[in-house]
Amino acid sequence: MLQCKGTKYTQTHSLSLSLSLSLSLSLSRARSRTRVPVLTLGGTQLTNKDYSKYLGMIFTKTHNMAAAAEHMLTPLMAVCRRIRQFASEHRLTDRPHSMLWLAKGYALPASKYASQTWGH
């Protein structure tokens, strides 16, 4: 059993940890979960998971980038739908420069969120 060192850091810096949001993510290549050590935080055992969401990006045990891409597809498609709706409401669909400006201003940042966050 391993004790997380986060409690000492949070106490010295006047921070708090949410035990309900804390988890243990195993990124090892081992297929069995029996080898994963038990982590405790403040006397409470953290749950072991095979995936986690951090800063809008999905991390999986198998490093599955397709899962992360599928997760980011929903917000991107919502932005594209809103751009089309805005353009039709304001009669901008026949003005390519306006559609390009809307796409560059809203769809492009939504599609590059993870690369901007992680520096790729």
Backbone as XML, in Angstrom:
<?xml version="1.0"?>
<chain id="A" units="angstrom">
  <residue number="1" name="MET">
    <atom name="N" x="0.845" y="-1.172" z="0.000"/>
    <atom name="CA" x="0.000" y="0.000" z="0.000"/>
    <atom name="C" x="0.896" y="1.242" z="0.000"/>
  </residue>
  <residue number="2" name="LEU">
    <atom name="N" x="0.614" y="2.174" z="-0.898"/>
    <atom name="CA" x="1.393" y="3.397" z="-1.018"/>
    <atom name="C" x="0.568" y="4.590" z="-0.556"/>
  </residue>
  <residue number="3" name="GLN">
    <atom name="N" x="1.200" y="5.462" z="0.184"/>
    <atom name="CA" x="0.542" y="6.685" z="0.653"/>
    <atom name="C" x="0.904" y="7.820" z="-0.299"/>
  </residue>
  <residue number="4" name="CYS">
    <atom name="N" x="-0.087" y="8.521" z="-0.835"/>
    <atom name="CA" x="0.176" y="9.651" z="-1.729"/>
    <atom name="C" x="0.753" y="10.808" z="-0.940"/>
  </residue>
  <residue number="5" name="LYS">
    <atom name="N" x="1.693" y="11.503" z="-1.525"/>
    <atom name="CA" x="2.353" y="12.620" z="-0.863"/>
    <atom name="C" x="1.590" y="13.928" z="-1.043"/>
  </residue>
  <residue number="6" name="GLY">
    <atom name="N" x="0.459" y="13.879" z="-1.736"/>
    <atom name="CA" x="-0.303" y="15.085" z="-2.004"/>
    <atom name="C" x="-0.850" y="15.751" z="-0.766"/>
  </residue>
  <residue number="7" name="THR">
    <atom name="N" x="-1.110" y="14.994" z="0.294"/>
    <atom name="CA" x="-1.700" y="15.584" z="1.492"/>
    <atom name="C" x="-0.738" y="16.544" z="2.170"/>
  </residue>
  <residue number="8" name="LYS">
    <atom name="N" x="0.534" y="16.216" z="2.233"/>
    <atom name="CA" x="1.504" y="17.116" z="2.859"/>
    <atom name="C" x="1.662" y="18.395" z="2.038"/>
  </residue>
  <residue number="9" name="TYR">
    <atom name="N" x="1.701" y="18.254" z="0.718"/>
    <atom name="CA" x="1.823" y="19.417" z="-0.157"/>
    <atom name="C" x="0.608" y="20.328" z="-0.019"/>
  </residue>
  <residue number="10" name="THR">
    <atom name="N" x="-0.574" y="19.748" z="0.016"/>
    <atom name="CA" x="-1.781" y="20.573" z="0.120"/>
    <atom name="C" x="-1.862" y="21.281" z="1.460"/>
  </residue>
  <residue number="11" name="GLN">
    <atom name="N" x="-1.406" y="20.648" z="2.522"/>
    <atom name="CA" x="-1.433" y="21.285" z="3.829"/>
    <atom name="C" x="-0.459" y="22.450" z="3.900"/>
  </residue>
  <residue number="12" name="THR">
    <atom name="N" x="0.739" y="22.289" z="3.333"/>
    <atom name="CA" x="1.725" y="23.365" z="3.394"/>
    <atom name="C" x="1.356" y="24.533" z="2.475"/>
  </residue>
  <residue number="13" name="HIS">
    <atom name="N" x="0.551" y="24.290" z="1.452"/>
    <atom name="CA" x="0.174" y="25.345" z="0.519"/>
    <atom name="C" x="-1.294" y="25.761" z="0.669"/>
  </residue>
  <residue number="14" name="SER">
    <atom name="N" x="-1.931" y="25.350" z="1.754"/>
    <atom name="CA" x="-3.331" y="25.693" z="2.059"/>
    <atom name="C" x="-4.272" y="25.343" z="0.909"/>
  </residue>
  <residue number="15" name="LEU">
    <atom name="N" x="-4.137" y="24.131" z="0.379"/>
    <atom name="CA" x="-5.007" y="23.636" z="-0.686"/>
    <atom name="C" x="-5.837" y="22.479" z="-0.153"/>
  </residue>
  <residue number="16" name="SER">
    <atom name="N" x="-6.829" y="22.069" z="-0.914"/>
    <atom name="CA" x="-7.620" y="20.904" z="-0.520"/>
    <atom name="C" x="-7.744" y="19.960" z="-1.702"/>
  </residue>
  <residue number="17" name="LEU">
    <atom name="N" x="-7.831" y="18.675" z="-1.414"/>
    <atom name="CA" x="-8.017" y="17.644" z="-2.426"/>
    <atom name="C" x="-9.414" y="17.079" z="-2.311"/>
  </residue>
  <residue number="18" name="SER">
    <atom name="N" x="-10.028" y="16.823" z="-3.447"/>
    <atom name="CA" x="-11.348" y="16.205" z="-3.469"/>
    <atom name="C" x="-11.171" y="14.698" z="-3.622"/>
  </residue>
  <residue number="19" name="LEU">
    <atom name="N" x="-11.486" y="13.959" z="-2.594"/>
    <atom name="CA" x="-11.336" y="12.502" z="-2.656"/>
    <atom name="C" x="-12.307" y="11.878" z="-3.640"/>
  </residue>
  <residue number="20" name="SER">
    <atom name="N" x="-13.465" y="12.515" z="-3.842"/>
    <atom name="CA" x="-14.435" y="11.951" z="-4.778"/>
    <atom name="C" x="-13.957" y="12.102" z="-6.224"/>
  </residue>
  <residue number="21" name="LEU">
    <atom name="N" x="-13.077" y="13.062" z="-6.504"/>
    <atom name="CA" x="-12.570" y="13.264" z="-7.859"/>
    <atom name="C" x="-11.187" y="12.663" z="-8.071"/>
  </residue>
  <residue number="22" name="SER">
    <atom name="N" x="-10.567" y="12.155" z="-7.023"/>
    <atom name="CA" x="-9.229" y="11.577" z="-7.132"/>
    <atom name="C" x="-9.323" y="10.116" z="-7.521"/>
  </residue>
  <residue number="23" name="LEU">
    <atom name="N" x="-8.398" y="9.675" z="-8.372"/>
    <atom name="CA" x="-8.364" y="8.276" z="-8.776"/>
    <atom name="C" x="-6.937" y="7.876" z="-9.073"/>
  </residue>
  <residue number="24" name="SER">
    <atom name="N" x="-6.735" y="6.594" z="-9.205"/>
    <atom name="CA" x="-5.437" y="6.038" z="-9.541"/>
    <atom name="C" x="-5.517" y="5.537" z="-10.972"/>
  </residue>
  <residue number="25" name="LEU">
    <atom name="N" x="-4.649" y="6.057" z="-11.848"/>
    <atom name="CA" x="-4.640" y="5.668" z="-13.252"/>
    <atom name="C" x="-3.392" y="4.868" z="-13.532"/>
  </residue>
  <residue number="26" name="SER">
    <atom name="N" x="-3.569" y="3.630" z="-13.932"/>
    <atom name="CA" x="-2.448" y="2.752" z="-14.242"/>
    <atom name="C" x="-2.158" y="2.833" z="-15.733"/>
  </residue>
  <residue number="27" name="LEU">
    <atom name="N" x="-0.970" y="3.299" z="-16.074"/>
    <atom name="CA" x="-0.570" y="3.387" z="-17.476"/>
    <atom name="C" x="0.440" y="2.311" z="-17.844"/>
  </residue>
  <residue number="28" name="SER">
    <atom name="N" x="0.543" y="1.290" z="-17.013"/>
    <atom name="CA" x="1.487" y="0.212" z="-17.318"/>
    <atom name="C" x="0.925" y="-0.669" z="-18.421"/>
  </residue>
  <residue number="29" name="ARG">
    <atom name="N" x="1.807" y="-1.404" z="-19.059"/>
    <atom name="CA" x="1.383" y="-2.272" z="-20.153"/>
    <atom name="C" x="0.865" y="-3.619" z="-19.652"/>
  </residue>
  <residue number="30" name="ALA">
    <atom name="N" x="0.992" y="-3.883" z="-18.370"/>
    <atom name="CA" x="0.533" y="-5.166" z="-17.823"/>
    <atom name="C" x="-0.976" y="-5.280" z="-17.978"/>
  </residue>
  <residue number="31" name="ARG">
    <atom name="N" x="-1.433" y="-6.434" z="-18.377"/>
    <atom name="CA" x="-2.868" y="-6.621" z="-18.604"/>
    <atom name="C" x="-3.646" y="-6.857" z="-17.306"/>
  </residue>
  <residue number="32" name="SER">
    <atom name="N" x="-2.990" y="-7.427" z="-16.318"/>
    <atom name="CA" x="-3.726" y="-7.728" z="-15.092"/>
    <atom name="C" x="-3.675" y="-6.543" z="-14.141"/>
  </residue>
  <residue number="33" name="ARG">
    <atom name="N" x="-4.758" y="-6.338" z="-13.451"/>
    <atom name="CA" x="-4.844" y="-5.246" z="-12.487"/>
    <atom name="C" x="-4.349" y="-5.683" z="-11.110"/>
  </residue>
  <residue number="34" name="THR">
    <atom name="N" x="-3.945" y="-6.936" z="-10.979"/>
    <atom name="CA" x="-3.500" y="-7.411" z="-9.675"/>
    <atom name="C" x="-2.145" y="-6.828" z="-9.308"/>
  </residue>
  <residue number="35" name="ARG">
    <atom name="N" x="-1.361" y="-6.409" z="-10.282"/>
    <atom name="CA" x="-0.042" y="-5.856" z="-10.018"/>
    <atom name="C" x="-0.077" y="-4.376" z="-9.655"/>
  </residue>
  <residue number="36" name="VAL">
    <atom name="N" x="-1.193" y="-3.721" z="-9.871"/>
    <atom name="CA" x="-1.305" y="-2.292" z="-9.596"/>
    <atom name="C" x="-1.308" y="-2.083" z="-8.089"/>
  </residue>
  <residue number="37" name="PRO">
    <atom name="N" x="-0.408" y="-1.235" z="-7.573"/>
    <atom name="CA" x="-0.383" y="-1.013" z="-6.126"/>
    <atom name="C" x="-1.621" y="-0.241" z="-5.664"/>
  </residue>
  <residue number="38" name="VAL">
    <atom name="N" x="-1.990" y="-0.457" z="-4.433"/>
    <atom name="CA" x="-3.117" y="0.243" z="-3.846"/>
    <atom name="C" x="-2.622" y="1.592" z="-3.330"/>
  </residue>
  <residue number="39" name="LEU">
    <atom name="N" x="-3.226" y="2.667" z="-3.806"/>
    <atom name="CA" x="-2.865" y="4.005" z="-3.364"/>
    <atom name="C" x="-3.924" y="4.529" z="-2.405"/>
  </residue>
  <residue number="40" name="THR">
    <atom name="N" x="-3.461" y="5.171" z="-1.343"/>
    <atom name="CA" x="-4.396" y="5.770" z="-0.400"/>
    <atom name="C" x="-4.116" y="7.266" z="-0.311"/>
  </residue>
  <residue number="41" name="LEU">
    <atom name="N" x="-5.149" y="8.006" z="-0.055"/>
    <atom name="CA" x="-5.056" y="9.452" z="0.098"/>
    <atom name="C" x="-5.888" y="9.827" z="1.318"/>
  </residue>
  <residue number="42" name="GLY">
    <atom name="N" x="-5.227" y="10.284" z="2.343"/>
    <atom name="CA" x="-5.931" y="10.634" z="3.565"/>
    <atom name="C" x="-6.619" y="9.444" z="4.212"/>
  </residue>
  <residue number="43" name="GLY">
    <atom name="N" x="-6.030" y="8.259" z="4.067"/>
    <atom name="CA" x="-6.603" y="7.050" z="4.647"/>
    <atom name="C" x="-7.683" y="6.411" z="3.793"/>
  </residue>
  <residue number="44" name="THR">
    <atom name="N" x="-8.041" y="7.016" z="2.668"/>
    <atom name="CA" x="-9.063" y="6.482" z="1.773"/>
    <atom name="C" x="-8.388" y="5.882" z="0.547"/>
  </residue>
  <residue number="45" name="GLN">
    <atom name="N" x="-8.804" y="4.670" z="0.192"/>
    <atom name="CA" x="-8.219" y="3.994" z="-0.958"/>
    <atom name="C" x="-8.759" y="4.626" z="-2.245"/>
  </residue>
  <residue number="46" name="LEU">
    <atom name="N" x="-7.843" y="4.948" z="-3.170"/>
    <atom name="CA" x="-8.240" y="5.510" z="-4.462"/>
    <atom name="C" x="-8.661" y="4.393" z="-5.402"/>
  </residue>
  <residue number="47" name="THR">
    <atom name="N" x="-9.679" y="4.652" z="-6.201"/>
    <atom name="CA" x="-10.145" y="3.645" z="-7.150"/>
    <atom name="C" x="-9.190" y="3.581" z="-8.334"/>
  </residue>
  <residue number="48" name="ASN">
    <atom name="N" x="-8.962" y="2.374" z="-8.834"/>
    <atom name="CA" x="-8.117" y="2.166" z="-10.008"/>
    <atom name="C" x="-8.980" y="2.257" z="-11.255"/>
  </residue>
  <residue number="49" name="LYS">
    <atom name="N" x="-8.522" y="3.015" z="-12.234"/>
    <atom name="CA" x="-9.247" y="3.175" z="-13.494"/>
    <atom name="C" x="-8.306" y="2.904" z="-14.654"/>
  </residue>
  <residue number="50" name="ASP">
    <atom name="N" x="-8.884" y="2.568" z="-15.797"/>
    <atom name="CA" x="-8.109" y="2.361" z="-17.008"/>
    <atom name="C" x="-8.112" y="3.596" z="-17.902"/>
  </residue>
  <residue number="51" name="TYR">
    <atom name="N" x="-8.894" y="4.615" z="-17.543"/>
    <atom name="CA" x="-8.945" y="5.841" z="-18.324"/>
    <atom name="C" x="-9.173" y="7.020" z="-17.385"/>
  </residue>
  <residue number="52" name="SER">
    <atom name="N" x="-8.833" y="8.207" z="-17.852"/>
    <atom name="CA" x="-9.046" y="9.418" z="-17.076"/>
    <atom name="C" x="-9.186" y="10.595" z="-18.024"/>
  </residue>
  <residue number="53" name="LYS">
    <atom name="N" x="-9.878" y="11.616" z="-17.583"/>
    <atom name="CA" x="-10.029" y="12.841" z="-18.357"/>
    <atom name="C" x="-9.261" y="13.939" z="-17.619"/>
  </residue>
  <residue number="54" name="TYR">
    <atom name="N" x="-8.339" y="14.582" z="-18.326"/>
    <atom name="CA" x="-7.528" y="15.642" z="-17.724"/>
    <atom name="C" x="-7.397" y="16.769" z="-18.738"/>
  </residue>
  <residue number="55" name="LEU">
    <atom name="N" x="-7.808" y="17.967" z="-18.353"/>
    <atom name="CA" x="-7.781" y="19.142" z="-19.218"/>
    <atom name="C" x="-8.457" y="18.888" z="-20.565"/>
  </residue>
  <residue number="56" name="GLY">
    <atom name="N" x="-9.579" y="18.186" z="-20.522"/>
    <atom name="CA" x="-10.352" y="17.943" z="-21.724"/>
    <atom name="C" x="-9.839" y="16.834" z="-22.608"/>
  </residue>
  <residue number="57" name="MET">
    <atom name="N" x="-8.783" y="16.160" z="-22.208"/>
    <atom name="CA" x="-8.184" y="15.094" z="-23.014"/>
    <atom name="C" x="-8.391" y="13.773" z="-22.297"/>
  </residue>
  <residue number="58" name="ILE">
    <atom name="N" x="-8.751" y="12.738" z="-23.043"/>
    <atom name="CA" x="-8.947" y="11.405" z="-22.482"/>
    <atom name="C" x="-7.624" y="10.644" z="-22.542"/>
  </residue>
  <residue number="59" name="PHE">
    <atom name="N" x="-7.203" y="10.125" z="-21.405"/>
    <atom name="CA" x="-6.022" y="9.270" z="-21.325"/>
    <atom name="C" x="-6.487" y="7.859" z="-21.012"/>
  </residue>
  <residue number="60" name="THR">
    <atom name="N" x="-6.034" y="6.896" z="-21.803"/>
    <atom name="CA" x="-6.403" y="5.502" z="-21.581"/>
    <atom name="C" x="-5.156" y="4.685" z="-21.274"/>
  </residue>
  <residue number="61" name="LYS">
    <atom name="N" x="-5.387" y="3.545" z="-20.684"/>
    <atom name="CA" x="-4.288" y="2.647" z="-20.333"/>
    <atom name="C" x="-3.547" y="2.182" z="-21.583"/>
  </residue>
  <residue number="62" name="THR">
    <atom name="N" x="-4.279" y="2.018" z="-22.678"/>
    <atom name="CA" x="-3.674" y="1.538" z="-23.921"/>
    <atom name="C" x="-3.215" y="2.681" z="-24.824"/>
  </residue>
  <residue number="63" name="HIS">
    <atom name="N" x="-3.274" y="3.907" z="-24.341"/>
    <atom name="CA" x="-2.878" y="5.097" z="-25.109"/>
    <atom name="C" x="-3.647" y="5.183" z="-26.427"/>
  </residue>
  <residue number="64" name="ASN">
    <atom name="N" x="-4.943" y="4.960" z="-26.347"/>
    <atom name="CA" x="-5.821" y="4.947" z="-27.511"/>
    <atom name="C" x="-6.161" y="6.374" z="-27.928"/>
  </residue>
  <residue number="65" name="MET">
    <atom name="N" x="-5.506" y="6.869" z="-28.976"/>
    <atom name="CA" x="-5.763" y="8.225" z="-29.449"/>
    <atom name="C" x="-7.107" y="8.343" z="-30.137"/>
  </residue>
  <residue number="66" name="ALA">
    <atom name="N" x="-7.644" y="7.237" z="-30.645"/>
    <atom name="CA" x="-8.967" y="7.270" z="-31.280"/>
    <atom name="C" x="-10.036" y="7.626" z="-30.247"/>
  </residue>
  <residue number="67" name="ALA">
    <atom name="N" x="-9.898" y="7.137" z="-29.026"/>
    <atom name="CA" x="-10.868" y="7.474" z="-27.981"/>
    <atom name="C" x="-10.809" y="8.956" z="-27.649"/>
  </residue>
  <residue number="68" name="ALA">
    <atom name="N" x="-9.600" y="9.517" z="-27.610"/>
    <atom name="CA" x="-9.452" y="10.948" z="-27.346"/>
    <atom name="C" x="-10.026" y="11.774" z="-28.484"/>
  </residue>
  <residue number="69" name="ALA">
    <atom name="N" x="-9.806" y="11.335" z="-29.711"/>
    <atom name="CA" x="-10.339" y="12.059" z="-30.867"/>
    <atom name="C" x="-11.864" y="12.009" z="-30.894"/>
  </residue>
  <residue number="70" name="GLU">
    <atom name="N" x="-12.435" y="10.858" z="-30.599"/>
    <atom name="CA" x="-13.897" y="10.746" z="-30.561"/>
    <atom name="C" x="-14.497" y="11.619" z="-29.469"/>
  </residue>
  <residue number="71" name="HIS">
    <atom name="N" x="-13.782" y="11.738" z="-28.355"/>
    <atom name="CA" x="-14.261" y="12.580" z="-27.264"/>
    <atom name="C" x="-14.272" y="14.056" z="-27.676"/>
  </residue>
  <residue number="72" name="MET">
    <atom name="N" x="-13.285" y="14.483" z="-28.452"/>
    <atom name="CA" x="-13.201" y="15.873" z="-28.887"/>
    <atom name="C" x="-14.129" y="16.168" z="-30.061"/>
  </residue>
  <residue number="73" name="LEU">
    <atom name="N" x="-14.634" y="15.132" z="-30.734"/>
    <atom name="CA" x="-15.478" y="15.330" z="-31.904"/>
    <atom name="C" x="-16.820" y="15.962" z="-31.548"/>
  </residue>
  <residue number="74" name="THR">
    <atom name="N" x="-17.392" y="15.623" z="-30.420"/>
    <atom name="CA" x="-18.699" y="16.159" z="-30.033"/>
    <atom name="C" x="-18.686" y="17.675" z="-29.875"/>
  </residue>
  <residue number="75" name="PRO">
    <atom name="N" x="-17.743" y="18.275" z="-29.115"/>
    <atom name="CA" x="-17.728" y="19.733" z="-29.033"/>
    <atom name="C" x="-17.442" y="20.405" z="-30.378"/>
  </residue>
  <residue number="76" name="LEU">
    <atom name="N" x="-16.584" y="19.787" z="-31.193"/>
    <atom name="CA" x="-16.270" y="20.368" z="-32.501"/>
    <atom name="C" x="-17.510" y="20.385" z="-33.391"/>
  </residue>
  <residue number="77" name="MET">
    <atom name="N" x="-18.246" y="19.298" z="-33.416"/>
    <atom name="CA" x="-19.455" y="19.245" z="-34.240"/>
    <atom name="C" x="-20.518" y="20.221" z="-33.727"/>
  </residue>
  <residue number="78" name="ALA">
    <atom name="N" x="-20.577" y="20.427" z="-32.429"/>
    <atom name="CA" x="-21.515" y="21.399" z="-31.873"/>
    <atom name="C" x="-21.154" y="22.819" z="-32.314"/>
  </residue>
  <residue number="79" name="VAL">
    <atom name="N" x="-19.866" y="23.124" z="-32.359"/>
    <atom name="CA" x="-19.421" y="24.441" z="-32.822"/>
    <atom name="C" x="-19.755" y="24.621" z="-34.302"/>
  </residue>
  <residue number="80" name="CYS">
    <atom name="N" x="-19.507" y="23.595" z="-35.100"/>
    <atom name="CA" x="-19.814" y="23.672" z="-36.534"/>
    <atom name="C" x="-21.308" y="23.854" z="-36.769"/>
  </residue>
  <residue number="81" name="ARG">
    <atom name="N" x="-22.125" y="23.159" z="-35.998"/>
    <atom name="CA" x="-23.581" y="23.308" z="-36.126"/>
    <atom name="C" x="-24.007" y="24.726" z="-35.759"/>
  </residue>
  <residue number="82" name="ARG">
    <atom name="N" x="-23.405" y="25.272" z="-34.715"/>
    <atom name="CA" x="-23.745" y="26.637" z="-34.295"/>
    <atom name="C" x="-23.295" y="27.664" z="-35.332"/>
  </residue>
  <residue number="83" name="ILE">
    <atom name="N" x="-22.164" y="27.445" z="-35.981"/>
    <atom name="CA" x="-21.706" y="28.340" z="-37.048"/>
    <atom name="C" x="-22.691" y="28.323" z="-38.205"/>
  </residue>
  <residue number="84" name="ARG">
    <atom name="N" x="-23.120" y="27.120" z="-38.618"/>
    <atom name="CA" x="-24.098" y="27.031" z="-39.713"/>
    <atom name="C" x="-25.401" y="27.710" z="-39.346"/>
  </residue>
  <residue number="85" name="GLN">
    <atom name="N" x="-25.839" y="27.515" z="-38.103"/>
    <atom name="CA" x="-27.081" y="28.136" z="-37.644"/>
    <atom name="C" x="-26.947" y="29.660" z="-37.641"/>
  </residue>
  <residue number="86" name="PHE">
    <atom name="N" x="-25.836" y="30.178" z="-37.125"/>
    <atom name="CA" x="-25.605" y="31.622" z="-37.085"/>
    <atom name="C" x="-25.549" y="32.199" z="-38.501"/>
  </residue>
  <residue number="87" name="ALA">
    <atom name="N" x="-24.849" y="31.493" z="-39.400"/>
    <atom name="CA" x="-24.720" y="31.972" z="-40.780"/>
    <atom name="C" x="-26.073" y="32.002" z="-41.489"/>
  </residue>
  <residue number="88" name="SER">
    <atom name="N" x="-26.900" y="31.001" z="-41.261"/>
    <atom name="CA" x="-28.216" y="31.015" z="-41.922"/>
    <atom name="C" x="-29.132" y="32.074" z="-41.323"/>
  </residue>
  <residue number="89" name="GLU">
    <atom name="N" x="-29.049" y="32.308" z="-40.016"/>
    <atom name="CA" x="-29.871" y="33.338" z="-39.379"/>
    <atom name="C" x="-29.506" y="34.739" z="-39.862"/>
  </residue>
  <residue number="90" name="HIS">
    <atom name="N" x="-28.241" y="34.968" z="-40.156"/>
    <atom name="CA" x="-27.767" y="36.290" z="-40.580"/>
    <atom name="C" x="-27.483" y="36.367" z="-42.075"/>
  </residue>
  <residue number="91" name="ARG">
    <atom name="N" x="-27.960" y="35.366" z="-42.821"/>
    <atom name="CA" x="-27.826" y="35.314" z="-44.284"/>
    <atom name="C" x="-26.372" y="35.476" z="-44.734"/>
  </residue>
  <residue number="92" name="LEU">
    <atom name="N" x="-25.497" y="34.689" z="-44.131"/>
    <atom name="CA" x="-24.074" y="34.735" z="-44.460"/>
    <atom name="C" x="-23.603" y="33.519" z="-45.255"/>
  </residue>
  <residue number="93" name="THR">
    <atom name="N" x="-24.504" y="32.617" z="-45.565"/>
    <atom name="CA" x="-24.087" y="31.379" z="-46.229"/>
    <atom name="C" x="-23.568" y="31.614" z="-47.640"/>
  </residue>
  <residue number="94" name="ASP">
    <atom name="N" x="-23.963" y="32.696" z="-48.288"/>
    <atom name="CA" x="-23.476" y="32.991" z="-49.639"/>
    <atom name="C" x="-22.237" y="33.892" z="-49.632"/>
  </residue>
  <residue number="95" name="ARG">
    <atom name="N" x="-21.666" y="34.136" z="-48.463"/>
    <atom name="CA" x="-20.453" y="34.958" z="-48.339"/>
    <atom name="C" x="-19.316" y="34.083" z="-47.802"/>
  </residue>
  <residue number="96" name="PRO">
    <atom name="N" x="-18.514" y="33.547" z="-48.705"/>
    <atom name="CA" x="-17.453" y="32.612" z="-48.280"/>
    <atom name="C" x="-16.458" y="33.218" z="-47.291"/>
  </residue>
  <residue number="97" name="HIS">
    <atom name="N" x="-16.136" y="34.502" z="-47.437"/>
    <atom name="CA" x="-15.167" y="35.105" z="-46.521"/>
    <atom name="C" x="-15.715" y="35.162" z="-45.093"/>
  </residue>
  <residue number="98" name="SER">
    <atom name="N" x="-17.016" y="35.365" z="-44.958"/>
    <atom name="CA" x="-17.626" y="35.385" z="-43.626"/>
    <atom name="C" x="-17.631" y="33.995" z="-43.010"/>
  </residue>
  <residue number="99" name="MET">
    <atom name="N" x="-17.944" y="32.998" z="-43.827"/>
    <atom name="CA" x="-17.935" y="31.614" z="-43.329"/>
    <atom name="C" x="-16.514" y="31.200" z="-42.932"/>
  </residue>
  <residue number="100" name="LEU">
    <atom name="N" x="-15.531" y="31.612" z="-43.730"/>
    <atom name="CA" x="-14.142" y="31.300" z="-43.402"/>
    <atom name="C" x="-13.721" y="31.972" z="-42.101"/>
  </residue>
  <residue number="101" name="TRP">
    <atom name="N" x="-14.118" y="33.228" z="-41.907"/>
    <atom name="CA" x="-13.783" y="33.950" z="-40.686"/>
    <atom name="C" x="-14.415" y="33.276" z="-39.468"/>
  </residue>
  <residue number="102" name="LEU">
    <atom name="N" x="-15.670" y="32.851" z="-39.598"/>
    <atom name="CA" x="-16.345" y="32.165" z="-38.484"/>
    <atom name="C" x="-15.655" y="30.834" z="-38.177"/>
  </residue>
  <residue number="103" name="ALA">
    <atom name="N" x="-15.294" y="30.100" z="-39.225"/>
    <atom name="CA" x="-14.634" y="28.809" z="-39.017"/>
    <atom name="C" x="-13.261" y="29.003" z="-38.371"/>
  </residue>
  <residue number="104" name="LYS">
    <atom name="N" x="-12.497" y="30.003" z="-38.842"/>
    <atom name="CA" x="-11.178" y="30.253" z="-38.261"/>
    <atom name="C" x="-11.283" y="30.742" z="-36.821"/>
  </residue>
  <residue number="105" name="GLY">
    <atom name="N" x="-12.336" y="31.485" z="-36.514"/>
    <atom name="CA" x="-12.481" y="32.037" z="-35.167"/>
    <atom name="C" x="-13.054" y="31.077" z="-34.149"/>
  </residue>
  <residue number="106" name="TYR">
    <atom name="N" x="-13.884" y="30.118" z="-34.603"/>
    <atom name="CA" x="-14.580" y="29.255" z="-33.648"/>
    <atom name="C" x="-14.289" y="27.765" z="-33.838"/>
  </residue>
  <residue number="107" name="ALA">
    <atom name="N" x="-14.347" y="27.260" z="-35.056"/>
    <atom name="CA" x="-14.161" y="25.822" z="-35.266"/>
    <atom name="C" x="-12.697" y="25.413" z="-35.122"/>
  </residue>
  <residue number="108" name="LEU">
    <atom name="N" x="-11.794" y="26.215" z="-35.654"/>
    <atom name="CA" x="-10.375" y="25.865" z="-35.584"/>
    <atom name="C" x="-9.862" y="25.785" z="-34.144"/>
  </residue>
  <residue number="109" name="PRO">
    <atom name="N" x="-10.151" y="26.767" z="-33.278"/>
    <atom name="CA" x="-9.707" y="26.620" z="-31.880"/>
    <atom name="C" x="-10.333" y="25.414" z="-31.176"/>
  </residue>
  <residue number="110" name="ALA">
    <atom name="N" x="-11.590" y="25.118" z="-31.486"/>
    <atom name="CA" x="-12.235" y="23.954" z="-30.855"/>
    <atom name="C" x="-11.579" y="22.657" z="-31.305"/>
  </residue>
  <residue number="111" name="SER">
    <atom name="N" x="-11.119" y="22.619" z="-32.551"/>
    <atom name="CA" x="-10.495" y="21.390" z="-33.047"/>
    <atom name="C" x="-9.066" y="21.228" z="-32.547"/>
  </residue>
  <residue number="112" name="LYS">
    <atom name="N" x="-8.431" y="22.314" z="-32.144"/>
    <atom name="CA" x="-7.037" y="22.257" z="-31.707"/>
    <atom name="C" x="-6.876" y="22.400" z="-30.208"/>
  </residue>
  <residue number="113" name="TYR">
    <atom name="N" x="-7.932" y="22.230" z="-29.440"/>
    <atom name="CA" x="-7.841" y="22.448" z="-27.999"/>
    <atom name="C" x="-6.759" y="21.578" z="-27.365"/>
  </residue>
  <residue number="114" name="ALA">
    <atom name="N" x="-6.767" y="20.294" z="-27.644"/>
    <atom name="CA" x="-5.809" y="19.399" z="-26.997"/>
    <atom name="C" x="-4.388" y="19.704" z="-27.437"/>
  </residue>
  <residue number="115" name="SER">
    <atom name="N" x="-4.194" y="20.036" z="-28.724"/>
    <atom name="CA" x="-2.829" y="20.313" z="-29.171"/>
    <atom name="C" x="-2.309" y="21.615" z="-28.561"/>
  </residue>
  <residue number="116" name="GLN">
    <atom name="N" x="-3.181" y="22.590" z="-28.341"/>
    <atom name="CA" x="-2.754" y="23.828" z="-27.683"/>
    <atom name="C" x="-2.443" y="23.577" z="-26.213"/>
  </residue>
  <residue number="117" name="THR">
    <atom name="N" x="-3.260" y="22.742" z="-25.578"/>
    <atom name="CA" x="-3.056" y="22.450" z="-24.166"/>
    <atom name="C" x="-1.776" y="21.663" z="-23.937"/>
  </residue>
  <residue number="118" name="TRP">
    <atom name="N" x="-1.512" y="20.687" z="-24.770"/>
    <atom name="CA" x="-0.382" y="19.784" z="-24.566"/>
    <atom name="C" x="0.839" y="20.153" z="-25.388"/>
  </residue>
  <residue number="119" name="GLY">
    <atom name="N" x="0.781" y="21.229" z="-26.170"/>
    <atom name="CA" x="1.949" y="21.734" z="-26.874"/>
    <atom name="C" x="2.372" y="20.937" z="-28.081"/>
  </residue>
  <residue number="120" name="HIS">
    <atom name="N" x="1.431" y="20.336" z="-28.813"/>
    <atom name="CA" x="1.782" y="19.589" z="-30.039"/>
    <atom name="C" x="1.320" y="20.347" z="-31.239"/>
  </residue>
</chain>
